[in-house]
Amino acid sequence: MIFLFRDYEKFCEDLANSGIFSLSAKEVIEKNPKKFLILKHDIEAKPKNALKIAKIEAKFRHKASYYVHFDILKNNLELFKEIQNLGHEVSYHYDVLDNNKGDFKKAKEEFDKNITFFKENGFKIKSVCQHGNPLIKRDGYTSNRDFFRKFGNEYDFKDIVVNFKVGKFIYISDVGYQWQIIPSPHTADINPQKTIKISYEEMLNLAKKNSLIISSHPHRYFNTKFEAYSKQVVFNIIKSIAKSFYKTSLGKKILSRFYYLAKRF
């Protein structure tokens, strides 16, 4: 599957024509609706793509949640303020345990410092989202989810994967460049799961009767099929090489050191 801006725009339009309008995670927490759709975006690269997606959603009266890595937010403050002004939620996409090699004390110091920066710059924090690094070697913790599993009760906001308790919902992600249903996102790092591939049309039909969270990465969207296919070919080649290399102890050590490069894909 490829991701094109025009296909996403058609999806947003089809939702609106069906009387379905997404809410941000912040609004779902505050309003606690019986049924909801959350369009969620993890911003790890190409912030201009995030703004383009935000404008498409706003065009059809959708509100979404944008979870942004701290360095990207810091270097693009005005852009993300523009996204917030469109009615969307802008919050923190954290990977503080990976950044600090599993040191919970240092991770908490970094998390609190960064959350303060968000708030001081006018971003209202009601939900956050952990980042999953696929190629990092971890000792003493399972994933970044463990941070909120340990400290979640100390904050007045929720992690949309770890402790987002707002009734039953179906979680869909663009993991591996495919739309897939993730049966239990809050424990996916502990218990590997068999995912279910799904199309835009199937997501639209599900949204008519169910609560959904649809999670995507705007840096994977393109204007043309050529751009999209080229990127996906490169992604699949690198993924195949990385998976083979990761099976060796030396490969795991090297890839873990450069895990952040995966965010570009």
C-alpha positions as protocol buffer text, in pm:
chain_id: "A"
residue {
  index: 1
  type: MET
  ca { x: 0 y: 0 z: 0 }
}
residue {
  index: 2
  type: ILE
  ca { x: 116 y: 355 z: -66 }
}
residue {
  index: 3
  type: PHE
  ca { x: 20 y: 675 z: 112 }
}
residue {
  index: 4
  type: LEU
  ca { x: -85 y: 974 z: -99 }
}
residue {
  index: 5
  type: PHE
  ca { x: -218 y: 1306 z: 27 }
}
residue {
  index: 6
  type: ARG
  ca { x: -509 y: 1289 z: -218 }
}
residue {
  index: 7
  type: ASP
  ca { x: -616 y: 947 z: -89 }
}
residue {
  index: 8
  type: TYR
  ca { x: -615 y: 1074 z: 268 }
}
residue {
  index: 9
  type: GLU
  ca { x: -815 y: 1380 z: 162 }
}
residue {
  index: 10
  type: LYS
  ca { x: -1073 y: 1153 z: -2 }
}
residue {
  index: 11
  type: PHE
  ca { x: -1092 y: 949 z: 320 }
}
residue {
  index: 12
  type: CYS
  ca { x: -1148 y: 1263 z: 530 }
}
residue {
  index: 13
  type: GLU
  ca { x: -1417 y: 1376 z: 285 }
}
residue {
  index: 14
  type: ASP
  ca { x: -1589 y: 1036 z: 291 }
}
residue {
  index: 15
  type: LEU
  ca { x: -1596 y: 1044 z: 670 }
}
residue {
  index: 16
  type: ALA
  ca { x: -1754 y: 1389 z: 670 }
}
residue {
  index: 17
  type: ASN
  ca { x: -2009 y: 1287 z: 406 }
}
residue {
  index: 18
  type: SER
  ca { x: -2104 y: 996 z: 632 }
}
residue {
  index: 19
  type: GLY
  ca { x: -2158 y: 1234 z: 924 }
}
residue {
  index: 20
  type: ILE
  ca { x: -1842 y: 1118 z: 1103 }
}
residue {
  index: 21
  type: PHE
  ca { x: -1611 y: 1389 z: 1237 }
}
residue {
  index: 22
  type: SER
  ca { x: -1297 y: 1305 z: 1429 }
}
residue {
  index: 23
  type: LEU
  ca { x: -1213 y: 1446 z: 1769 }
}
residue {
  index: 24
  type: SER
  ca { x: -871 y: 1496 z: 1924 }
}
residue {
  index: 25
  type: ALA
  ca { x: -774 y: 1267 z: 2210 }
}
residue {
  index: 26
  type: LYS
  ca { x: -793 y: 1576 z: 2432 }
}
residue {
  index: 27
  type: GLU
  ca { x: -1160 y: 1627 z: 2341 }
}
residue {
  index: 28
  type: VAL
  ca { x: -1243 y: 1260 z: 2393 }
}
residue {
  index: 29
  type: ILE
  ca { x: -1094 y: 1274 z: 2744 }
}
residue {
  index: 30
  type: GLU
  ca { x: -1287 y: 1593 z: 2824 }
}
residue {
  index: 31
  type: LYS
  ca { x: -1622 y: 1499 z: 2666 }
}
residue {
  index: 32
  type: ASN
  ca { x: -1619 y: 1120 z: 2712 }
}
residue {
  index: 33
  type: PRO
  ca { x: -1846 y: 1046 z: 2413 }
}
residue {
  index: 34
  type: LYS
  ca { x: -2001 y: 700 z: 2375 }
}
residue {
  index: 35
  type: LYS
  ca { x: -1858 y: 666 z: 2025 }
}
residue {
  index: 36
  type: PHE
  ca { x: -1562 y: 850 z: 1875 }
}
residue {
  index: 37
  type: LEU
  ca { x: -1302 y: 864 z: 1601 }
}
residue {
  index: 38
  type: ILE
  ca { x: -952 y: 989 z: 1678 }
}
residue {
  index: 39
  type: LEU
  ca { x: -712 y: 1067 z: 1395 }
}
residue {
  index: 40
  type: LYS
  ca { x: -369 y: 1042 z: 1559 }
}
residue {
  index: 41
  type: HIS
  ca { x: -37 y: 1137 z: 1402 }
}
residue {
  index: 42
  type: ASP
  ca { x: 318 y: 1066 z: 1524 }
}
residue {
  index: 43
  type: ILE
  ca { x: 555 y: 1338 z: 1403 }
}
residue {
  index: 44
  type: GLU
  ca { x: 908 y: 1202 z: 1370 }
}
residue {
  index: 45
  type: ALA
  ca { x: 1020 y: 1378 z: 1051 }
}
residue {
  index: 46
  type: LYS
  ca { x: 899 y: 1623 z: 781 }
}
residue {
  index: 47
  type: PRO
  ca { x: 691 y: 1863 z: 994 }
}
residue {
  index: 48
  type: LYS
  ca { x: 562 y: 2037 z: 677 }
}
residue {
  index: 49
  type: ASN
  ca { x: 382 y: 1712 z: 592 }
}
residue {
  index: 50
  type: ALA
  ca { x: 208 y: 1732 z: 929 }
}
residue {
  index: 51
  type: LEU
  ca { x: 83 y: 2082 z: 849 }
}
residue {
  index: 52
  type: LYS
  ca { x: -44 y: 1965 z: 510 }
}
residue {
  index: 53
  type: ILE
  ca { x: -236 y: 1678 z: 675 }
}
residue {
  index: 54
  type: ALA
  ca { x: -371 y: 1917 z: 942 }
}
residue {
  index: 55
  type: LYS
  ca { x: -507 y: 2150 z: 674 }
}
residue {
  index: 56
  type: ILE
  ca { x: -677 y: 1861 z: 493 }
}
residue {
  index: 57
  type: GLU
  ca { x: -847 y: 1752 z: 815 }
}
residue {
  index: 58
  type: ALA
  ca { x: -956 y: 2104 z: 905 }
}
residue {
  index: 59
  type: LYS
  ca { x: -1105 y: 2145 z: 556 }
}
residue {
  index: 60
  type: PHE
  ca { x: -1355 y: 1870 z: 643 }
}
residue {
  index: 61
  type: ARG
  ca { x: -1407 y: 1979 z: 1006 }
}
residue {
  index: 62
  type: HIS
  ca { x: -1197 y: 1702 z: 1158 }
}
residue {
  index: 63
  type: LYS
  ca { x: -984 y: 1757 z: 1466 }
}
residue {
  index: 64
  type: ALA
  ca { x: -682 y: 1538 z: 1527 }
}
residue {
  index: 65
  type: SER
  ca { x: -398 y: 1474 z: 1771 }
}
residue {
  index: 66
  type: TYR
  ca { x: -38 y: 1545 z: 1669 }
}
residue {
  index: 67
  type: TYR
  ca { x: 229 y: 1386 z: 1889 }
}
residue {
  index: 68
  type: VAL
  ca { x: 562 y: 1553 z: 1819 }
}
residue {
  index: 69
  type: HIS
  ca { x: 921 y: 1466 z: 1908 }
}
residue {
  index: 70
  type: PHE
  ca { x: 1064 y: 1741 z: 2127 }
}
residue {
  index: 71
  type: ASP
  ca { x: 1347 y: 1845 z: 1895 }
}
residue {
  index: 72
  type: ILE
  ca { x: 1107 y: 1877 z: 1602 }
}
residue {
  index: 73
  type: LEU
  ca { x: 865 y: 2090 z: 1804 }
}
residue {
  index: 74
  type: LYS
  ca { x: 1145 y: 2313 z: 1934 }
}
residue {
  index: 75
  type: ASN
  ca { x: 1274 y: 2380 z: 1582 }
}
residue {
  index: 76
  type: ASN
  ca { x: 927 y: 2434 z: 1430 }
}
residue {
  index: 77
  type: LEU
  ca { x: 729 y: 2616 z: 1698 }
}
residue {
  index: 78
  type: GLU
  ca { x: 532 y: 2844 z: 1468 }
}
residue {
  index: 79
  type: LEU
  ca { x: 433 y: 2556 z: 1240 }
}
residue {
  index: 80
  type: PHE
  ca { x: 289 y: 2355 z: 1529 }
}
residue {
  index: 81
  type: LYS
  ca { x: 116 y: 2661 z: 1671 }
}
residue {
  index: 82
  type: GLU
  ca { x: -50 y: 2691 z: 1330 }
}
residue {
  index: 83
  type: ILE
  ca { x: -161 y: 2329 z: 1355 }
}
residue {
  index: 84
  type: GLN
  ca { x: -305 y: 2395 z: 1701 }
}
residue {
  index: 85
  type: ASN
  ca { x: -483 y: 2705 z: 1571 }
}
residue {
  index: 86
  type: LEU
  ca { x: -658 y: 2486 z: 1315 }
}
residue {
  index: 87
  type: GLY
  ca { x: -829 y: 2316 z: 1611 }
}
residue {
  index: 88
  type: HIS
  ca { x: -597 y: 2021 z: 1652 }
}
residue {
  index: 89
  type: GLU
  ca { x: -419 y: 1891 z: 1962 }
}
residue {
  index: 90
  type: VAL
  ca { x: -39 y: 1918 z: 1967 }
}
residue {
  index: 91
  type: SER
  ca { x: 141 y: 1716 z: 2232 }
}
residue {
  index: 92
  type: TYR
  ca { x: 450 y: 1513 z: 2317 }
}
residue {
  index: 93
  type: HIS
  ca { x: 573 y: 1202 z: 2133 }
}
residue {
  index: 94
  type: TYR
  ca { x: 826 y: 1081 z: 2388 }
}
residue {
  index: 95
  type: ASP
  ca { x: 1105 y: 825 z: 2382 }
}
residue {
  index: 96
  type: VAL
  ca { x: 1277 y: 922 z: 2704 }
}
residue {
  index: 97
  type: LEU
  ca { x: 1360 y: 570 z: 2821 }
}
residue {
  index: 98
  type: ASP
  ca { x: 1537 y: 492 z: 2495 }
}
residue {
  index: 99
  type: ASN
  ca { x: 1713 y: 829 z: 2503 }
}
residue {
  index: 100
  type: ASN
  ca { x: 1844 y: 750 z: 2852 }
}
residue {
  index: 101
  type: LYS
  ca { x: 1919 y: 379 z: 2804 }
}
residue {
  index: 102
  type: GLY
  ca { x: 1650 y: 269 z: 3048 }
}
residue {
  index: 103
  type: ASP
  ca { x: 1749 y: 504 z: 3331 }
}
residue {
  index: 104
  type: PHE
  ca { x: 1407 y: 593 z: 3474 }
}
residue {
  index: 105
  type: LYS
  ca { x: 1534 y: 882 z: 3685 }
}
residue {
  index: 106
  type: LYS
  ca { x: 1702 y: 1056 z: 3392 }
}
residue {
  index: 107
  type: ALA
  ca { x: 1405 y: 973 z: 3170 }
}
residue {
  index: 108
  type: LYS
  ca { x: 1167 y: 1144 z: 3412 }
}
residue {
  index: 109
  type: GLU
  ca { x: 1386 y: 1453 z: 3432 }
}
residue {
  index: 110
  type: GLU
  ca { x: 1389 y: 1479 z: 3052 }
}
residue {
  index: 111
  type: PHE
  ca { x: 1015 y: 1412 z: 3024 }
}
residue {
  index: 112
  type: ASP
  ca { x: 923 y: 1677 z: 3282 }
}
residue {
  index: 113
  type: LYS
  ca { x: 1156 y: 1934 z: 3128 }
}
residue {
  index: 114
  type: ASN
  ca { x: 1009 y: 1878 z: 2782 }
}
residue {
  index: 115
  type: ILE
  ca { x: 648 y: 1881 z: 2902 }
}
residue {
  index: 116
  type: THR
  ca { x: 719 y: 2217 z: 3069 }
}
residue {
  index: 117
  type: PHE
  ca { x: 848 y: 2350 z: 2737 }
}
residue {
  index: 118
  type: PHE
  ca { x: 527 y: 2240 z: 2561 }
}
residue {
  index: 119
  type: LYS
  ca { x: 312 y: 2411 z: 2823 }
}
residue {
  index: 120
  type: GLU
  ca { x: 518 y: 2732 z: 2834 }
}
residue {
  index: 121
  type: ASN
  ca { x: 472 y: 2765 z: 2460 }
}
residue {
  index: 122
  type: GLY
  ca { x: 94 y: 2739 z: 2477 }
}
residue {
  index: 123
  type: PHE
  ca { x: 33 y: 2369 z: 2411 }
}
residue {
  index: 124
  type: LYS
  ca { x: -232 y: 2220 z: 2640 }
}
residue {
  index: 125
  type: ILE
  ca { x: -137 y: 1869 z: 2744 }
}
residue {
  index: 126
  type: LYS
  ca { x: -421 y: 1622 z: 2799 }
}
residue {
  index: 127
  type: SER
  ca { x: -266 y: 1321 z: 2627 }
}
residue {
  index: 128
  type: VAL
  ca { x: 80 y: 1206 z: 2518 }
}
residue {
  index: 129
  type: CYS
  ca { x: 209 y: 913 z: 2315 }
}
residue {
  index: 130
  type: GLN
  ca { x: 516 y: 695 z: 2348 }
}
residue {
  index: 131
  type: HIS
  ca { x: 743 y: 627 z: 2051 }
}
residue {
  index: 132
  type: GLY
  ca { x: 835 y: 272 z: 1955 }
}
residue {
  index: 133
  type: ASN
  ca { x: 1191 y: 229 z: 1828 }
}
residue {
  index: 134
  type: PRO
  ca { x: 1203 y: -103 z: 1641 }
}
residue {
  index: 135
  type: LEU
  ca { x: 1579 y: -158 z: 1636 }
}
residue {
  index: 136
  type: ILE
  ca { x: 1697 y: -63 z: 1983 }
}
residue {
  index: 137
  type: LYS
  ca { x: 1848 y: -310 z: 2229 }
}
residue {
  index: 138
  type: ARG
  ca { x: 1686 y: -269 z: 2571 }
}
residue {
  index: 139
  type: ASP
  ca { x: 1804 y: -385 z: 2913 }
}
residue {
  index: 140
  type: GLY
  ca { x: 1579 y: -356 z: 3219 }
}
residue {
  index: 141
  type: TYR
  ca { x: 1272 y: -229 z: 3035 }
}
residue {
  index: 142
  type: THR
  ca { x: 1046 y: -343 z: 2753 }
}
residue {
  index: 143
  type: SER
  ca { x: 973 y: -21 z: 2566 }
}
residue {
  index: 144
  type: ASN
  ca { x: 902 y: 349 z: 2621 }
}
residue {
  index: 145
  type: ARG
  ca { x: 556 y: 240 z: 2739 }
}
residue {
  index: 146
  type: ASP
  ca { x: 722 y: 137 z: 3065 }
}
residue {
  index: 147
  type: PHE
  ca { x: 777 y: 503 z: 3150 }
}
residue {
  index: 148
  type: PHE
  ca { x: 406 y: 576 z: 3175 }
}
residue {
  index: 149
  type: ARG
  ca { x: 335 y: 239 z: 3331 }
}
residue {
  index: 150
  type: LYS
  ca { x: 564 y: 348 z: 3614 }
}
residue {
  index: 151
  type: PHE
  ca { x: 490 y: 721 z: 3640 }
}
residue {
  index: 152
  type: GLY
  ca { x: 147 y: 762 z: 3479 }
}
residue {
  index: 153
  type: ASN
  ca { x: -33 y: 822 z: 3809 }
}
residue {
  index: 154
  type: GLU
  ca { x: 184 y: 1129 z: 3871 }
}
residue {
  index: 155
  type: TYR
  ca { x: 41 y: 1322 z: 3576 }
}
residue {
  index: 156
  type: ASP
  ca { x: -299 y: 1474 z: 3501 }
}
residue {
  index: 157
  type: PHE
  ca { x: -289 y: 1353 z: 3141 }
}
residue {
  index: 158
  type: LYS
  ca { x: -301 y: 1013 z: 2969 }
}
residue {
  index: 159
  type: ASP
  ca { x: -82 y: 815 z: 2734 }
}
residue {
  index: 160
  type: ILE
  ca { x: -304 y: 727 z: 2440 }
}
residue {
  index: 161
  type: VAL
  ca { x: -153 y: 377 z: 2421 }
}
residue {
  index: 162
  type: VAL
  ca { x: -78 y: 293 z: 2785 }
}
residue {
  index: 163
  type: ASN
  ca { x: -372 y: 418 z: 2996 }
}
residue {
  index: 164
  type: PHE
  ca { x: -628 y: 576 z: 2764 }
}
residue {
  index: 165
  type: LYS
  ca { x: -941 y: 431 z: 2927 }
}
residue {
  index: 166
  type: VAL
  ca { x: -1238 y: 575 z: 2740 }
}
residue {
  index: 167
  type: GLY
  ca { x: -1439 y: 263 z: 2661 }
}
residue {
  index: 168
  type: LYS
  ca { x: -1387 y: 7 z: 2386 }
}
residue {
  index: 169
  type: PHE
  ca { x: -1218 y: 112 z: 2065 }
}
residue {
  index: 170
  type: ILE
  ca { x: -1040 y: -41 z: 1765 }
}
residue {
  index: 171
  type: TYR
  ca { x: -679 y: 70 z: 1717 }
}
residue {
  index: 172
  type: ILE
  ca { x: -547 y: 97 z: 1360 }
}
residue {
  index: 173
  type: SER
  ca { x: -190 y: 189 z: 1264 }
}
residue {
  index: 174
  type: ASP
  ca { x: 13 y: 237 z: 946 }
}
residue {
  index: 175
  type: VAL
  ca { x: 285 y: 11 z: 1088 }
}
residue {
  index: 176
  type: GLY
  ca { x: 508 y: -135 z: 814 }
}
residue {
  index: 177
  type: TYR
  ca { x: 349 y: 88 z: 548 }
}
residue {
  index: 178
  type: GLN
  ca { x: 20 y: -101 z: 578 }
}
residue {
  index: 179
  type: TRP
  ca { x: -301 y: -3 z: 754 }
}
residue {
  index: 180
  type: GLN
  ca { x: -340 y: -272 z: 1019 }
}
residue {
  index: 181
  type: ILE
  ca { x: -566 y: -338 z: 1316 }
}
residue {
  index: 182
  type: ILE
  ca { x: -355 y: -379 z: 1633 }
}
residue {
  index: 183
  type: PRO
  ca { x: -568 y: -597 z: 1867 }
}
residue {
  index: 184
  type: SER
  ca { x: -409 y: -486 z: 2198 }
}
residue {
  index: 185
  type: PRO
  ca { x: -190 y: -177 z: 2146 }
}
residue {
  index: 186
  type: HIS
  ca { x: -126 y: -125 z: 2519 }
}
residue {
  index: 187
  type: THR
  ca { x: 52 y: -463 z: 2547 }
}
residue {
  index: 188
  type: ALA
  ca { x: 191 y: -502 z: 2194 }
}
residue {
  index: 189
  type: ASP
  ca { x: 546 y: -456 z: 2323 }
}
residue {
  index: 190
  type: ILE
  ca { x: 504 y: -741 z: 2572 }
}
residue {
  index: 191
  type: ASN
  ca { x: 293 y: -984 z: 2371 }
}
residue {
  index: 192
  type: PRO
  ca { x: 360 y: -991 z: 1994 }
}
residue {
  index: 193
  type: GLN
  ca { x: 33 y: -995 z: 1806 }
}
residue {
  index: 194
  type: LYS
  ca { x: -105 y: -1097 z: 1470 }
}
residue {
  index: 195
  type: THR
  ca { x: -232 y: -781 z: 1303 }
}
residue {
  index: 196
  type: ILE
  ca { x: -512 y: -753 z: 1046 }
}
residue {
  index: 197
  type: LYS
  ca { x: -462 y: -557 z: 724 }
}
residue {
  index: 198
  type: ILE
  ca { x: -736 y: -309 z: 641 }
}
residue {
  index: 199
  type: SER
  ca { x: -824 y: -57 z: 368 }
}
residue {
  index: 200
  type: TYR
  ca { x: -959 y: 299 z: 375 }
}
residue {
  index: 201
  type: GLU
  ca { x: -1303 y: 166 z: 273 }
}
residue {
  index: 202
  type: GLU
  ca { x: -1303 y: -90 z: 554 }
}
residue {
  index: 203
  type: MET
  ca { x: -1196 y: 178 z: 805 }
}
residue {
  index: 204
  type: LEU
  ca { x: -1482 y: 399 z: 691 }
}
residue {
  index: 205
  type: ASN
  ca { x: -1731 y: 115 z: 742 }
}
residue {
  index: 206
  type: LEU
  ca { x: -1586 y: 36 z: 1086 }
}
residue {
  index: 207
  type: ALA
  ca { x: -1610 y: 403 z: 1188 }
}
residue {
  index: 208
  type: LYS
  ca { x: -1985 y: 402 z: 1123 }
}
residue {
  index: 209
  type: LYS
  ca { x: -2049 y: 162 z: 1412 }
}
residue {
  index: 210
  type: ASN
  ca { x: -1734 y: 155 z: 1627 }
}
residue {
  index: 211
  type: SER
  ca { x: -1497 y: 385 z: 1813 }
}
residue {
  index: 212
  type: LEU
  ca { x: -1163 y: 402 z: 1633 }
}
residue {
  index: 213
  type: ILE
  ca { x: -816 y: 539 z: 1685 }
}
residue {
  index: 214
  type: ILE
  ca { x: -632 y: 566 z: 1353 }
}
residue {
  index: 215
  type: SER
  ca { x: -259 y: 623 z: 1397 }
}
residue {
  index: 216
  type: SER
  ca { x: -34 y: 741 z: 1116 }
}
residue {
  index: 217
  type: HIS
  ca { x: 300 y: 900 z: 1034 }
}
residue {
  index: 218
  type: PRO
  ca { x: 261 y: 1203 z: 802 }
}
residue {
  index: 219
  type: HIS
  ca { x: 621 y: 1175 z: 681 }
}
residue {
  index: 220
  type: ARG
  ca { x: 509 y: 864 z: 491 }
}
residue {
  index: 221
  type: TYR
  ca { x: 270 y: 1063 z: 269 }
}
residue {
  index: 222
  type: PHE
  ca { x: 358 y: 1181 z: -81 }
}
residue {
  index: 223
  type: ASN
  ca { x: 209 y: 1377 z: -371 }
}
residue {
  index: 224
  type: THR
  ca { x: 280 y: 1119 z: -643 }
}
residue {
  index: 225
  type: LYS
  ca { x: 278 y: 742 z: -677 }
}
residue {
  index: 226
  type: PHE
  ca { x: 638 y: 746 z: -799 }
}
residue {
  index: 227
  type: GLU
  ca { x: 759 y: 919 z: -483 }
}
residue {
  index: 228
  type: ALA
  ca { x: 558 y: 684 z: -264 }
}
residue {
  index: 229
  type: TYR
  ca { x: 669 y: 364 z: -437 }
}
residue {
  index: 230
  type: SER
  ca { x: 1033 y: 474 z: -440 }
}
residue {
  index: 231
  type: LYS
  ca { x: 1030 y: 543 z: -67 }
}
residue {
  index: 232
  type: GLN
  ca { x: 858 y: 215 z: 9 }
}
residue {
  index: 233
  type: VAL
  ca { x: 1107 y: 15 z: -198 }
}
residue {
  index: 234
  type: VAL
  ca { x: 1394 y: 173 z: -6 }
}
residue {
  index: 235
  type: PHE
  ca { x: 1211 y: 108 z: 323 }
}
residue {
  index: 236
  type: ASN
  ca { x: 1159 y: -262 z: 242 }
}
residue {
  index: 237
  type: ILE
  ca { x: 1521 y: -311 z: 138 }
}
residue {
  index: 238
  type: ILE
  ca { x: 1657 y: -144 z: 451 }
}
residue {
  index: 239
  type: LYS
  ca { x: 1406 y: -331 z: 668 }
}
residue {
  index: 240
  type: SER
  ca { x: 1511 y: -667 z: 523 }
}
residue {
  index: 241
  type: ILE
  ca { x: 1882 y: -596 z: 570 }
}
residue {
  index: 242
  type: ALA
  ca { x: 1828 y: -460 z: 921 }
}
residue {
  index: 243
  type: LYS
  ca { x: 1624 y: -763 z: 1030 }
}
residue {
  index: 244
  type: SER
  ca { x: 1898 y: -1002 z: 915 }
}
residue {
  index: 245
  type: PHE
  ca { x: 2176 y: -790 z: 1067 }
}
residue {
  index: 246
  type: TYR
  ca { x: 1982 y: -755 z: 1396 }
}
residue {
  index: 247
  type: LYS
  ca { x: 1998 y: -1133 z: 1449 }
}
residue {
  index: 248
  type: THR
  ca { x: 2371 y: -1111 z: 1524 }
}
residue {
  index: 249
  type: SER
  ca { x: 2503 y: -968 z: 1850 }
}
residue {
  index: 250
  type: LEU
  ca { x: 2730 y: -724 z: 1665 }
}
residue {
  index: 251
  type: GLY
  ca { x: 2445 y: -617 z: 1437 }
}
residue {
  index: 252
  type: LYS
  ca { x: 2213 y: -562 z: 1729 }
}
residue {
  index: 253
  type: LYS
  ca { x: 2475 y: -349 z: 1904 }
}
residue {
  index: 254
  type: ILE
  ca { x: 2540 y: -133 z: 1596 }
}
residue {
  index: 255
  type: LEU
  ca { x: 2176 y: -89 z: 1498 }
}
residue {
  index: 256
  type: SER
  ca { x: 2083 y: -4 z: 1856 }
}
residue {
  index: 257
  type: ARG
  ca { x: 2337 y: 279 z: 1851 }
}
residue {
  index: 258
  type: PHE
  ca { x: 2182 y: 425 z: 1535 }
}
residue {
  index: 259
  type: TYR
  ca { x: 1818 y: 340 z: 1610 }
}
residue {
  index: 260
  type: TYR
  ca { x: 1707 y: 702 z: 1552 }
}
residue {
  index: 261
  type: LEU
  ca { x: 1767 y: 663 z: 1177 }
}
residue {
  index: 262
  type: ALA
  ca { x: 1453 y: 448 z: 1158 }
}
residue {
  index: 263
  type: LYS
  ca { x: 1246 y: 761 z: 1225 }
}
residue {
  index: 264
  type: ARG
  ca { x: 1319 y: 880 z: 872 }
}
residue {
  index: 265
  type: PHE
  ca { x: 1113 y: 598 z: 727 }
}
